[in-house]
Amino acid sequence: MQDTMLMGLEGIKKTILHGGTGDIPKLITGAKVLKVVGTPMEIVVGNMFKLDIWETLMSSMRIGEVAEFWCDTTHTGVYPLVAKSMRRIAEGKDPVDWHIHTCGMANMFAYSSLGYDDLDELMKEPQPLYFVLELLKVQQPSEYNRETWAMSDEERLKAVPVLHGQGNKLYKQGNYQEATQKYKEAIICIKNIQTKEKAWEVPWMKLEKMGNTLTLNYCQCLLRMEEYYEVIEHTSDIINQHPGAVKAFYLRGKAHMEVWNEAEARQDFSRVLDLDPGMKKAVKKDLAVLNMRMEEKNQEDKDKYKGMF
């Protein structure tokens, strides 16, 4: 009875609205729980993107049970941050903004606004909250295939080379859209882990190198998909942080070439040769293509305006 009603925990009051059936399921790390908080939602025990107190609340419930929980601010202080991540997931966005490179101090300032007025207000003035939960289903770790967002950091690290390899295979097969999804999933794994490391120290730098390699592979796919401006954006992010990144300059040069940014393309290709003279053959070929295209464009412009003056 005490476990069912959470009587031993301060700051929590439970009211059972509808009784469940069977014994209380064991919620071990990695267990997937399907619950209802307004809309159905899956939670994986021991992982991010959830409020820790939810695990405690659900550990008192039976399958099919509906209960109302009042939780004071000692348990709900980080709810606005969790809610922001959940809303971004629902909007189809990455909950941790993997493409943004900021240090720990910058991230602190970034949280001054969460992008949602109601959450900003709750962040400034924390309030006790009510949660109405229905426990629909519990699956143990061995009973389902876990997605990367539901993995531990150790599992994510193991998943990265697998995703990387899958992305490379799809790229070679010409399945560029599917390859981008594999690369992006691997990048998100790395960025999730990297946020817990101190910027520019050895563990952080190792993850940064892995992330940049994957991002550049991602950009190669985007080039094939003719998403040239996105390539310029991502490669520029890398170059700003790591000005010796040869491949980033090379891919950005190719993207600039495709959108008729002649001066920028030449500048990037020149930088590639400065950093890696071994790229001379590839750059020479790209410059020949650029010269031919610019001659054709200049001739088209002459023909277009020939009879106007």
Rosetta silent file (secondary structure, phi, psi, omega in degrees, C-alpha in Angstrom):
SEQUENCE: MQDTMLMGLEGIKKTILHGGTGDIPKLITGAKVLKVVGTPMEIVVGNMFKLDIWETLMSSMRIGEVAEFWCDTTHTGVYPLVAKSMRRIAEGKDPVDWHIHTCGMANMFAYSSLGYDDLDELMKEPQPLYFVLELLKVQQPSEYNRETWAMSDEERLKAVPVLHGQGNKLYKQGNYQEATQKYKEAIICIKNIQTKEKAWEVPWMKLEKMGNTLTLNYCQCLLRMEEYYEVIEHTSDIINQHPGAVKAFYLRGKAHMEVWNEAEARQDFSRVLDLDPGMKKAVKKDLAVLNMRMEEKNQEDKDKYKGMF
SCORE:     score description
SCORE:     0.000 S_00000001
   1 L     0.000  -41.784 -178.775    0.000    0.000    0.000 S_00000001
   2 H   -64.347  -42.054  178.046    2.800    2.387    0.897 S_00000001
   3 H   -66.584  -38.691 -178.125    4.568    1.751   -2.436 S_00000001
   4 H   -64.511  -37.850 -175.770    1.308    2.064   -4.353 S_00000001
   5 H   -99.938   -0.656 -179.985    0.476    5.470   -2.823 S_00000001
   6 L    55.628   40.494 -175.319    4.097    6.771   -2.549 S_00000001
   7 L   -66.870  -24.167 -176.514    3.455    7.612    1.079 S_00000001
   8 L   -85.243   -0.675 -176.912    7.137    7.713    1.971 S_00000001
   9 L  -105.492  129.447  178.345    8.017   10.492   -0.473 S_00000001
  10 L   -78.070  148.912  175.409    7.788   14.177    0.417 S_00000001
  11 L    79.172   12.985  178.915    6.318   16.629   -2.042 S_00000001
  12 E  -134.957  132.720  173.477    4.088   14.079   -3.818 S_00000001
  13 E  -128.019  127.695 -176.687    0.394   13.356   -3.373 S_00000001
  14 E  -113.613  136.473  173.772   -1.248   10.573   -5.357 S_00000001
  15 E  -127.181  119.900  179.021   -4.919   10.039   -6.118 S_00000001
  16 E   -80.688  121.132 -179.861   -5.959    6.884   -7.988 S_00000001
  17 E   -93.425  -29.830  178.269   -8.670    7.757  -10.516 S_00000001
  18 E  -151.408  125.644 -176.984   -8.997    4.278  -12.028 S_00000001
  19 L   -70.336  148.364  177.091   -7.498    1.077  -10.664 S_00000001
  20 L   -98.851 -170.104 -177.738   -5.134   -1.052  -12.717 S_00000001
  21 E  -126.279  155.789  175.280   -4.628   -4.810  -12.924 S_00000001
  22 L    75.851 -169.672  177.673   -1.914   -7.275  -11.943 S_00000001
  23 L   -80.198  162.986  175.787    1.292   -6.618  -10.039 S_00000001
  24 L   -71.211  122.305 -177.994    3.252   -3.370  -10.235 S_00000001
  25 L   -65.602  150.747  174.921    5.712   -3.815  -13.175 S_00000001
  26 L   -83.705  125.900 -179.746    9.459   -3.546  -12.543 S_00000001
  27 L  -103.790   85.022  178.639   10.902   -0.460  -14.242 S_00000001
  28 L   -86.422  163.571  179.392   14.568   -1.325  -14.809 S_00000001
  29 L   -56.890  128.871 -179.035   16.966    0.878  -16.797 S_00000001
  30 L    96.852  -11.515  177.964   16.102    0.656  -20.472 S_00000001
  31 L   -66.619  139.835  178.831   12.495   -0.401  -19.931 S_00000001
  32 E  -100.558  128.172 -177.138   10.086    1.323  -22.309 S_00000001
  33 E  -117.730  126.538  174.115    6.924    2.693  -20.735 S_00000001
  34 E   -98.985  119.162 -177.522    3.884    3.811  -22.721 S_00000001
  35 E  -134.703  172.498  179.071    1.935    6.346  -20.747 S_00000001
  36 E  -120.713  124.862  169.353   -0.590    9.110  -21.285 S_00000001
  37 L  -131.957   77.024 -173.146   -0.038   12.756  -20.336 S_00000001
  38 L    85.018  -56.886  175.581   -2.750   14.331  -22.448 S_00000001
  39 L  -128.981  152.770 -179.403   -1.440   12.354  -25.444 S_00000001
  40 E   -58.942  142.076 -178.914    0.283    8.929  -25.500 S_00000001
  41 E  -151.038  140.301  176.136    4.055    9.086  -25.006 S_00000001
  42 E   -94.843  138.972  176.074    6.860    6.580  -24.673 S_00000001
  43 E  -127.504  137.782  175.209    9.461    6.962  -21.937 S_00000001
  44 E  -108.333  122.099 -175.821   12.633    4.911  -21.583 S_00000001
  45 L   -61.633  129.556  176.450   13.738    4.489  -17.984 S_00000001
  46 L    89.749    5.266 -178.448   17.149    6.013  -17.270 S_00000001
  47 L  -119.318  172.928 -174.116   17.360    8.193  -20.381 S_00000001
  48 L   -76.796 -177.214  179.374   17.029   11.845  -21.270 S_00000001
  49 L    65.995   31.696  174.030   14.021   13.851  -22.562 S_00000001
  50 L  -153.103  162.771  177.882   11.870   13.059  -19.537 S_00000001
  51 L   -87.785  125.816 -174.790   11.283   14.302  -16.019 S_00000001
  52 H   -54.966  -35.949 -176.606   13.029   12.046  -13.502 S_00000001
  53 H   -64.810  -23.750  178.525   10.079   12.164  -11.106 S_00000001
  54 H   -59.734  -37.132  178.669    7.894   10.517  -13.775 S_00000001
  55 H   -62.256  -41.532  178.767    9.826    7.288  -13.266 S_00000001
  56 H   -63.452  -44.286 -179.132    9.067    7.438   -9.549 S_00000001
  57 H   -62.573  -45.634 -176.833    5.387    8.115  -10.183 S_00000001
  58 H   -70.979  -23.757  179.025    5.025    5.303  -12.701 S_00000001
  59 L   -68.210   -9.107  178.730    6.860    2.860  -10.429 S_00000001
  60 L  -100.773    2.234 -170.582    3.778    2.988   -8.179 S_00000001
  61 L  -108.330  152.456  172.891    1.290    2.144  -10.945 S_00000001
  62 L  -101.158  161.181  178.392   -0.282   -1.005  -12.352 S_00000001
  63 E   -60.580  130.997  179.892   -1.117   -1.588  -16.014 S_00000001
  64 L    88.300   -6.081 -178.763   -4.325    0.243  -16.898 S_00000001
  65 L   -76.343  142.319  172.524   -4.188    2.468  -13.817 S_00000001
  66 E  -118.935  128.112 -177.810   -5.011    6.167  -14.087 S_00000001
  67 E  -141.742  150.383  174.780   -3.715    8.407  -11.307 S_00000001
  68 E  -106.562  131.788 -179.666   -3.347   12.088  -10.526 S_00000001
  69 E  -121.043  129.106  170.079   -0.096   13.257   -8.927 S_00000001
  70 E   -99.334  125.890 -178.122    0.563   16.600   -7.245 S_00000001
  71 E  -125.770  129.765  179.891    4.306   17.362   -7.220 S_00000001
  72 L   -79.508  178.210 -170.699    5.926   20.330   -5.509 S_00000001
  73 H   -66.877  -18.650  177.321    8.716   22.432   -7.015 S_00000001
  74 H   -66.108  -21.084 -179.384   11.518   20.244   -5.638 S_00000001
  75 H  -104.752  -13.232 -171.379   10.435   17.655   -8.217 S_00000001
  76 H  -118.733    8.851 -174.530    9.369   19.922  -11.107 S_00000001
  77 L   -58.118  -36.027 -177.715   12.121   22.559  -11.323 S_00000001
  78 L   -95.739    8.238 -178.983   13.528   21.285  -14.625 S_00000001
  79 H   -54.278  -41.764  179.823   10.126   20.592  -16.193 S_00000001
  80 H   -58.037  -38.022  179.440   10.389   23.600  -18.586 S_00000001
  81 H   -68.285  -40.937  178.051   13.628   22.212  -20.092 S_00000001
  82 H   -65.320  -43.205 -179.106   12.112   18.743  -20.474 S_00000001
  83 H   -63.101  -37.290  177.730    8.943   20.206  -21.971 S_00000001
  84 H   -61.528  -47.152  179.693   11.000   22.191  -24.475 S_00000001
  85 H   -59.952  -43.337 -178.744   12.776   19.025  -25.654 S_00000001
  86 H   -64.561  -39.313  179.421    9.472   17.157  -25.918 S_00000001
  87 H   -67.139  -39.207  178.887    7.877   19.962  -27.931 S_00000001
  88 H   -64.874  -39.346  176.560   10.834   20.074  -30.315 S_00000001
  89 H   -61.647  -44.023 -179.853   10.563   16.312  -30.833 S_00000001
  90 H   -63.854  -29.003  179.725    6.834   16.701  -31.540 S_00000001
  91 L   -85.863    1.259  179.766    7.667   19.431  -34.085 S_00000001
  92 L    79.519   19.421 -179.327   10.101   17.099  -35.839 S_00000001
  93 L  -106.652  160.893  176.939   13.137   19.051  -34.644 S_00000001
  94 L   -73.735  125.862 -177.185   16.283   17.911  -32.877 S_00000001
  95 L   -66.551  -15.440 -177.060   15.799   18.432  -29.114 S_00000001
  96 L  -119.842   12.642  176.933   19.447   19.450  -28.574 S_00000001
  97 L    49.660   65.940 -171.928   20.182   21.601  -31.657 S_00000001
  98 L   -61.629  -25.241 -175.033   23.087   19.454  -32.886 S_00000001
  99 L   -83.654   -5.338 -178.222   24.283   22.029  -35.451 S_00000001
 100 L   -95.118  123.251  179.848   24.877   24.758  -32.843 S_00000001
 101 L   -99.566  106.659  177.100   28.415   24.870  -31.396 S_00000001
 102 L  -138.218  150.965  178.064   28.397   26.555  -27.985 S_00000001
 103 L   -82.352  176.085 -177.610   30.387   26.158  -24.816 S_00000001
 104 H   -59.368  -41.624 -179.988   28.840   25.434  -21.437 S_00000001
 105 H   -63.742  -41.975  179.710   28.651   29.104  -20.465 S_00000001
 106 H   -63.545  -37.456  178.722   26.941   29.993  -23.736 S_00000001
 107 H   -63.951  -33.397  177.692   24.408   27.215  -23.177 S_00000001
 108 H   -62.176  -43.111  179.741   23.556   28.709  -19.789 S_00000001
 109 H   -70.159  -32.887 -179.798   22.695   32.007  -21.465 S_00000001
 110 H   -61.512  -30.067 -177.892   20.808   30.190  -24.228 S_00000001
 111 L   -78.754   -2.506  178.394   18.423   28.821  -21.604 S_00000001
 112 L   -63.681  -24.903  171.731   17.411   32.348  -20.579 S_00000001
 113 L  -133.643  126.677 -177.879   14.715   31.955  -23.216 S_00000001
 114 L   -91.641   -6.015 -179.803   13.315   28.545  -24.094 S_00000001
 115 L    89.994    0.739  178.147   11.397   29.784  -27.111 S_00000001
 116 L  -134.897  122.026 -173.756    7.998   29.222  -25.475 S_00000001
 117 H   -58.686  -42.456 -177.300    6.408   31.980  -23.365 S_00000001
 118 H   -65.900  -36.740  179.214    4.638   29.641  -20.949 S_00000001
 119 H   -73.179  -35.759  175.892    7.822   27.674  -20.280 S_00000001
 120 H   -60.457  -42.195 -179.450    9.850   30.869  -19.831 S_00000001
 121 H   -65.205  -41.521  179.946    7.353   32.004  -17.194 S_00000001
 122 H   -69.289  -29.999  177.637    7.482   28.643  -15.415 S_00000001
 123 H   -68.986  -39.897 -179.719   11.286   28.734  -15.505 S_00000001
 124 H   -70.967  -40.423 -177.891   11.320   32.149  -13.803 S_00000001
 125 L  -129.791   86.375 -179.859    8.706   31.214  -11.203 S_00000001
 126 L   -57.941  142.563 -178.052    8.561   27.422  -10.616 S_00000001
 127 L  -130.953  151.162  169.990    5.143   26.130   -9.551 S_00000001
 128 L   -60.740  147.295 -176.736    3.822   22.822   -8.160 S_00000001
 129 E  -127.828  150.411  172.293    2.372   20.776  -11.009 S_00000001
 130 E  -102.684  136.092  173.459   -0.342   18.163  -11.443 S_00000001
 131 E  -124.361  127.761  173.285    0.290   15.156  -13.692 S_00000001
 132 E  -106.256  115.325 -174.563   -2.475   12.779  -14.746 S_00000001
 133 E  -118.832  142.350  170.139   -0.873    9.541  -15.915 S_00000001
 134 E  -123.532  122.919  179.691   -2.244    6.326  -17.344 S_00000001
 135 E   -87.823  110.123 -175.203    0.145    3.375  -17.508 S_00000001
 136 E   -93.175  -39.187 -172.616   -0.671    1.540  -20.729 S_00000001
 137 E  -162.501  148.235  174.269    2.243   -0.822  -21.276 S_00000001
 138 E  -129.876  126.671  175.924    5.754   -1.737  -20.044 S_00000001
 139 E  -118.145  129.922  177.050    8.371   -3.400  -22.264 S_00000001
 140 L   -76.440  159.169 -174.578   11.683   -4.629  -20.850 S_00000001
 141 H   -52.502  -33.423 -177.746   14.911   -3.791  -22.796 S_00000001
 142 H   -79.071   -4.752 -173.088   15.083   -7.251  -24.404 S_00000001
 143 H  -100.138    3.703  179.679   11.530   -6.976  -25.732 S_00000001
 144 L  -156.244  160.156  175.448   12.013   -4.179  -28.311 S_00000001
 145 L   -87.521  121.878 -173.169   14.557   -2.607  -30.678 S_00000001
 146 L   -85.846  132.970  173.233   15.810    0.593  -29.107 S_00000001
 147 L   -78.760  160.867 -173.395   16.108    3.804  -31.115 S_00000001
 148 H   -61.916  -33.316 -178.642   19.231    5.929  -30.570 S_00000001
 149 H   -66.247  -21.526 -177.284   17.404    8.605  -28.546 S_00000001
 150 H   -93.825    3.718 -175.914   16.458    5.902  -26.042 S_00000001
 151 L   -89.737  160.527  170.586   20.015    4.626  -25.583 S_00000001
 152 L   -77.109  167.707  179.340   22.536    5.261  -22.839 S_00000001
 153 H   -59.805  -39.211  179.341   25.692    7.215  -23.737 S_00000001
 154 H   -63.193  -41.712  179.191   27.680    3.979  -23.907 S_00000001
 155 H   -68.201  -36.369  177.925   25.127    2.480  -26.292 S_00000001
 156 H   -63.001  -43.560  179.089   25.134    5.639  -28.408 S_00000001
 157 H   -60.143  -38.416  178.071   28.918    5.483  -28.798 S_00000001
 158 H   -70.501  -29.818 -177.928   28.621    1.897  -29.989 S_00000001
 159 H   -75.965  -27.414 -174.553   25.837    2.868  -32.394 S_00000001
 160 H   -57.219  -53.506 -179.909   27.808    5.680  -34.085 S_00000001
 161 H   -64.090  -28.866  177.209   30.182    3.531  -36.194 S_00000001
 162 H   -66.807  -47.700  178.622   27.278    1.258  -37.149 S_00000001
 163 H   -63.438  -40.013  178.347   25.213    4.224  -38.361 S_00000001
 164 H   -58.978  -47.487  179.620   28.299    5.658  -40.069 S_00000001
 165 H   -63.411  -40.394  178.539   28.833    2.413  -41.967 S_00000001
 166 H   -64.452  -39.977  177.993   25.165    2.195  -42.931 S_00000001
 167 H   -63.118  -43.846  179.059   25.296    5.773  -44.211 S_00000001
 168 H   -61.080  -41.934 -179.700   28.406    5.052  -46.295 S_00000001
 169 H   -63.865  -44.268  179.333   26.773    1.980  -47.828 S_00000001
 170 H   -64.539  -36.659  178.607   23.609    3.896  -48.713 S_00000001
 171 H   -63.058  -46.486 -179.937   25.711    6.712  -50.220 S_00000001
 172 H   -63.049  -28.701  178.826   27.575    4.266  -52.464 S_00000001
 173 L   -83.322   -5.241 -179.697   24.224    2.834  -53.564 S_00000001
 174 L    85.211    9.252  178.510   23.012    6.308  -54.482 S_00000001
 175 L   -91.360   72.986 -170.114   20.394    6.419  -51.715 S_00000001
 176 H   -69.008  -38.398  179.702   21.417    9.905  -50.581 S_00000001
 177 H   -62.596  -45.851  179.365   18.244   10.812  -48.674 S_00000001
 178 H   -67.103  -35.493  178.471   18.412    7.642  -46.589 S_00000001
 179 H   -63.759  -40.197  179.708   22.142    8.129  -46.050 S_00000001
 180 H   -60.773  -35.363 -179.558   21.569   11.629  -44.643 S_00000001
 181 H   -66.640  -38.903  178.398   19.211   10.162  -42.042 S_00000001
 182 H   -66.472  -45.562  179.789   21.863    7.680  -40.875 S_00000001
 183 H   -63.343  -42.734 -178.041   24.549   10.364  -40.689 S_00000001
 184 H   -66.300  -38.923  178.454   22.266   12.781  -38.866 S_00000001
 185 H   -62.026  -40.890  177.750   21.215   10.129  -36.369 S_00000001
 186 H   -66.505  -39.983  179.014   24.890    9.420  -35.643 S_00000001
 187 H   -61.882  -43.301 -179.897   25.622   13.151  -35.311 S_00000001
 188 H   -63.727  -39.044  175.593   22.800   13.567  -32.798 S_00000001
 189 H   -56.345  -47.964 -177.846   24.179   10.659  -30.763 S_00000001
 190 H   -64.967  -44.980 -177.648   27.564   12.375  -30.603 S_00000001
 191 H   -65.349  -35.627  176.717   26.168   15.808  -29.783 S_00000001
 192 H   -60.959  -41.942  178.781   24.038   14.387  -26.974 S_00000001
 193 H   -71.652  -39.255 -174.617   27.162   12.904  -25.377 S_00000001
 194 H   -64.266  -30.480  179.832   29.294   15.958  -26.144 S_00000001
 195 L   -62.374  -18.409 -178.591   27.024   18.296  -24.180 S_00000001
 196 L   -93.570   -3.432  179.284   28.158   16.492  -21.021 S_00000001
 197 L  -103.174  157.248  178.401   31.864   17.106  -21.699 S_00000001
 198 L   -79.946  128.116 -174.937   33.857   20.287  -21.093 S_00000001
 199 L   -55.989  136.371  173.675   34.400   22.177  -24.342 S_00000001
 200 L    74.024    0.027  172.295   37.829   21.868  -26.011 S_00000001
 201 L   -84.862  167.701 -169.300   39.155   19.260  -23.599 S_00000001
 202 H   -53.038  -49.817  179.931   40.370   15.891  -24.970 S_00000001
 203 H   -60.540  -39.542  179.174   37.107   13.874  -24.651 S_00000001
 204 H   -64.333  -42.772 -178.246   35.137   16.759  -26.177 S_00000001
 205 H   -66.315  -36.526  177.183   37.631   17.144  -29.032 S_00000001
 206 H   -62.255  -42.355  177.891   37.488   13.423  -29.873 S_00000001
 207 H   -68.150  -37.609  178.946   33.716   13.665  -30.157 S_00000001
 208 H   -61.474  -42.985  179.262   34.017   16.898  -32.148 S_00000001
 209 H   -62.956  -43.396  177.480   36.284   15.189  -34.689 S_00000001
 210 H   -62.083  -43.851 -179.128   33.837   12.297  -35.048 S_00000001
 211 H   -64.449  -39.914  179.656   30.934   14.714  -35.428 S_00000001
 212 H   -66.327  -39.721  177.443   32.718   16.790  -38.078 S_00000001
 213 H   -59.168  -44.965  179.769   33.551   13.696  -40.128 S_00000001
 214 H   -67.854  -38.653  179.619   29.898   12.678  -40.110 S_00000001
 215 H   -63.914  -38.630  178.919   28.718   16.215  -40.870 S_00000001
 216 H   -69.648  -35.663  173.199   30.983   16.368  -43.915 S_00000001
 217 H   -63.247  -40.797  176.417   29.643   13.008  -45.116 S_00000001
 218 H   -58.231  -42.224 -179.310   26.168   14.464  -44.589 S_00000001
 219 H   -67.769  -33.932  175.832   27.203   17.438  -46.729 S_00000001
 220 H   -60.544  -39.336  176.186   28.417   15.146  -49.511 S_00000001
 221 H   -64.712  -42.423 -179.487   24.907   13.725  -49.667 S_00000001
 222 H   -62.667  -36.178  175.677   23.446   17.228  -49.730 S_00000001
 223 H   -59.519  -44.835  179.271   25.665   18.115  -52.696 S_00000001
 224 H   -64.557  -29.634 -179.215   24.227   15.146  -54.586 S_00000001
 225 L   -89.587    3.416  177.887   20.738   16.286  -53.580 S_00000001
 226 L    63.889   31.171  175.559   21.533   19.825  -54.846 S_00000001
 227 L   -95.997   67.352 -167.922   21.027   21.376  -51.395 S_00000001
 228 H   -69.143  -38.929 -177.618   23.942   23.730  -51.970 S_00000001
 229 H   -69.641  -31.677  176.231   23.126   26.498  -49.507 S_00000001
 230 H   -68.940  -36.099  175.816   22.742   24.007  -46.667 S_00000001
 231 H   -60.995  -45.293  179.649   26.174   22.617  -47.555 S_00000001
 232 H   -60.391  -40.098 -179.447   27.616   26.130  -47.350 S_00000001
 233 H   -64.415  -50.296 -175.666   25.981   26.638  -43.945 S_00000001
 234 H   -69.273  -41.780 -179.960   27.246   23.406  -42.362 S_00000001
 235 H   -67.782  -34.628  177.806   30.755   23.584  -43.809 S_00000001
 236 H   -65.425  -37.689  176.524   31.063   27.220  -42.734 S_00000001
 237 H   -58.855  -43.966 -179.316   30.149   26.191  -39.171 S_00000001
 238 H   -67.587  -44.023 -178.577   32.997   23.676  -39.204 S_00000001
 239 H   -62.846  -38.238  179.287   35.479   26.094  -40.789 S_00000001
 240 H   -62.426  -34.335  179.891   34.691   28.777  -38.203 S_00000001
 241 H   -88.676  -32.122 -173.976   35.571   26.332  -35.425 S_00000001
 242 L  -136.475   82.743 -173.796   38.334   24.430  -37.243 S_00000001
 243 L   -66.843   -0.947  176.876   40.029   26.596  -39.937 S_00000001
 244 L  -103.823   12.664 -176.630   42.270   23.721  -41.017 S_00000001
 245 L   -78.060   95.518 -174.794   39.413   21.454  -42.135 S_00000001
 246 H   -59.666  -48.755 -175.471   40.442   20.703  -45.733 S_00000001
 247 H   -63.432  -33.330  178.570   37.375   18.696  -46.685 S_00000001
 248 H   -64.871  -43.462  177.175   35.070   21.439  -45.380 S_00000001
 249 H   -63.070  -40.897 -176.892   36.755   24.016  -47.642 S_00000001
 250 H   -65.485  -46.892 -179.762   36.597   21.611  -50.582 S_00000001
 251 H   -67.459  -36.474  178.260   32.894   20.811  -50.199 S_00000001
 252 H   -67.225  -37.868  177.019   32.049   24.469  -49.618 S_00000001
 253 H   -61.087  -42.236  179.038   34.011   25.375  -52.749 S_00000001
 254 H   -65.254  -38.036  178.775   31.995   22.864  -54.777 S_00000001
 255 H   -67.810  -42.958  176.970   28.743   24.229  -53.342 S_00000001
 256 H   -59.938  -39.963  179.817   29.758   27.824  -54.140 S_00000001
 257 H   -59.986  -38.695 -177.024   30.594   26.708  -57.690 S_00000001
 258 H   -71.491  -23.728 -179.020   27.094   25.291  -58.143 S_00000001
 259 L  -108.537   21.493  172.919   25.387   28.553  -57.123 S_00000001
 260 L    66.632   24.618  173.733   27.653   30.754  -59.299 S_00000001
 261 L   -88.494   76.414 -171.220   29.673   32.197  -56.403 S_00000001
 262 H   -61.143  -49.702 -176.277   32.839   32.257  -58.504 S_00000001
 263 H   -61.799  -43.384 -179.842   35.058   34.327  -56.206 S_00000001
 264 H   -64.911  -40.345  179.758   34.089   32.319  -53.111 S_00000001
 265 H   -63.398  -45.883  179.949   34.636   29.015  -54.918 S_00000001
 266 H   -62.683  -39.437  179.992   38.099   30.054  -56.121 S_00000001
 267 H   -64.168  -43.261  179.706   39.024   31.257  -52.658 S_00000001
 268 H   -66.380  -42.729  179.406   37.969   27.954  -51.054 S_00000001
 269 H   -64.574  -36.341  177.095   39.793   25.852  -53.668 S_00000001
 270 H   -63.531  -39.746  179.455   42.913   27.966  -53.151 S_00000001
 271 H   -67.108  -34.971  177.162   42.702   27.328  -49.426 S_00000001
 272 H   -59.697  -45.594 -179.165   42.386   23.583  -50.085 S_00000001
 273 H   -66.371  -34.156  177.042   45.671   23.627  -52.017 S_00000001
 274 H   -63.788  -40.934 -176.060   47.363   25.609  -49.245 S_00000001
 275 H   -81.138  -32.882 -175.818   46.307   23.036  -46.661 S_00000001
 276 L  -147.736   89.186  179.537   46.768   19.905  -48.779 S_00000001
 277 H   -57.963  -20.973  178.315   48.822   20.113  -52.001 S_00000001
 278 H   -65.495  -12.376  178.985   47.884   16.473  -52.592 S_00000001
 279 H   -88.161    7.640 -172.880   44.425   17.702  -53.616 S_00000001
 280 H   -56.433  -43.649 -177.009   45.887   19.468  -56.676 S_00000001
 281 H   -63.286  -46.431 -179.253   44.471   17.015  -59.231 S_00000001
 282 H   -65.235  -43.161 -179.054   40.914   17.150  -57.853 S_00000001
 283 H   -66.275  -40.272  178.359   40.976   20.942  -57.489 S_00000001
 284 H   -58.382  -41.551  178.856   42.390   21.381  -61.006 S_00000001
 285 H   -64.365  -44.306  179.869   39.476   19.361  -62.380 S_00000001
 286 H   -66.267  -37.968  178.719   36.918   21.414  -60.435 S_00000001
 287 H   -66.829  -34.569  176.954   38.524   24.699  -61.535 S_00000001
 288 H   -64.260  -41.560  177.237   38.362   23.557  -65.154 S_00000001
 289 H   -64.793  -42.613  179.416   34.634   22.909  -64.737 S_00000001
 290 H   -62.010  -44.934  179.897   34.208   26.281  -63.037 S_00000001
 291 H   -60.977  -43.015 -179.447   36.061   28.094  -65.847 S_00000001
 292 H   -64.159  -43.739 -178.999   33.938   26.371  -68.497 S_00000001
 293 H   -65.432  -40.870 -178.468   30.697   27.198  -66.704 S_00000001
 294 H   -67.547  -36.885  176.544   31.661   30.834  -66.184 S_00000001
 295 H   -63.792  -43.132  178.750   32.593   31.185  -69.887 S_00000001
 296 H   -63.711  -41.876 -179.999   29.237   29.698  -70.877 S_00000001
 297 H   -65.363  -42.545  179.964   27.401   31.982  -68.459 S_00000001
 298 H   -64.224  -37.211  178.443   29.261   35.064  -69.690 S_00000001
 299 H   -68.702  -40.439  176.863   28.443   34.150  -73.274 S_00000001
 300 H   -61.074  -41.470  179.327   24.777   33.634  -72.390 S_00000001
 301 H   -63.885  -40.283  179.126   24.738   37.056  -70.695 S_00000001
 302 H   -63.867  -44.656 -179.529   26.305   38.677  -73.787 S_00000001
 303 H   -65.079  -35.897 -177.125   23.767   37.037  -76.077 S_00000001
 304 H   -65.906  -40.258 -174.361   20.920   38.018  -73.763 S_00000001
 305 H  -101.027    4.753 -174.343   21.802   41.701  -73.717 S_00000001
 306 H   -56.849  -45.286 -174.970   23.217   41.882  -77.248 S_00000001
 307 H   -94.422   10.570 -174.583   20.238   43.550  -78.847 S_00000001
 308 H   -88.895  -17.747 -175.827   19.276   45.747  -75.910 S_00000001
 309 L  -124.992    0.000    0.000   21.705   48.605  -76.535 S_00000001
